[in-house]
Amino acid sequence: MSCVRFNTPAQRQQMTDVSNGVQRDEPIAQFLGPVMTQSKIDRLRLMATSDNPKIRETVAASRHTPEELFETLSNDPEPGVRMWLARNEHVPCDILRKLAHDPDETVRSFVAINFFVPADAMGDLAHDESPRVRALVDWKAKLAEAS
């Protein structure tokens, strides 16, 4: 498989439009990309219904995922999808609260290290049955104290 990426003229124009005013040698320049369009949002909605859990994981990890999909993805039967959702910093607090009680220890672990999880959910995770989850809560608290 080639690692060469071919952008359409429209994509190249979007990148040019976004990058106006940014010097090419600035670190942010390497992260500029085309703007999110309605067709891309529609594609995320379609991908969320895929039979392939890896594709659903991609949707769960995306910062552009529409909010109404978070609830659907939080009920996904595959722990990997819920794990990526727990890692996503754009997930609403109510979904993170729900994932703090997920049956999968790895999902709860990722909720514990998400810096946007609400304090009440962190309190629940501090008393989690899993030593790993509790250790991550302690680690995160020590990071906060050190800052």
Buried (B, 14 or more C-beta within 10 A) or exposed (E): EEEEEEEEEEBEEBBEEEBEEEEEEEEEEEEBEBEEEEEEBEEBBEBBEEEEBEBBBBBBBBEEBEEEBBEBBBEBEBBBBBBBBBBBEEBBEEBBBBBBEBEBBBBBBBBBBBEEBBEEBBEBBBEBEBEEBBEBBEEBEEEEEEE
